[in-house]
């Protein structure tokens, strides 16, 4: 099936990019949008992120066939409840959240009589807000769809085809497994980046600003990740805390092993570890999920 009327709730990076991508790659579809911030709605209208920016969420979803919530995880339930009575009974409800179990629970409680199929486009930049979106954000990125059991096969197929039309590669995955995988591939790296940059900030007085002045490429890339939307990432860590804590414990154990190797001068262990991680980097490039060019090809838009 093809969705002709698409409502987007939340018009920041993800919501704005979806609206622009629909206009470019699904030109026959009509989009409506809403954001709870008046200034975001105004800017979304100026940029034409959607065909119609509405003054209420209920107005935006009233005739929708597909409703996509693009709000932080902690706001998902409230956003859904605000327009629950206006969403057509036949509409499919989805989202773009990074933690699927918590989001599915929040949407399910707010919309018990609607069909909900969560999704997570693994694409983004360190920028946020209505000026951050661009139509090609999802090109050759993965979108993980986590349908509940059982699911409406027709609507599931429609959602997969929707994301494929925007340029994404779609993977079907169990929600619990998704949360564990993303904890190690996305959430833990962000937590590490926030920690390293925070430590550098604490050292600024000691080093007389030399940490910032002489930042090497590795530190600069950590600062790019650590510049991500603080509201969204606060919610991600709290909503996926079990998986994050499990991966953090594993990371702590590995870090302790490397610390010991450095202390005792065990160069073989260090070399073996670094060789293995170098091979992983090459595999990521081979899969087309990053760029081997200088600065990872990020002159225009970084990828997270």
Protein Blocks (a to p, Z undefined) as FASTA:
>chain_A
ZZfbdcdehjafklmmmmmmmmmmmmmbccddddfblklmmmmmmnomafbdcfbfklmm
mmccbdcddbdfklmmmmmmmmmmmpcfkbccddfbfbfklmmmmmmmmmmmbccddddd
dbddfbecjklgcfklmgopacdddddddddfklmmmmmmmmmmnopacddddfklmmmm
mmmmmmmmmmmmmmmmmmmmmmmmmnnomlmmmocfklmmmmmmmmpcfklmmmmmmmmm
mmmmmmmmmmmmmmmmmmmmmmnopaklmmmmmmmmmmmmmmmmmnopacfbehhlpmmb
ccZZ
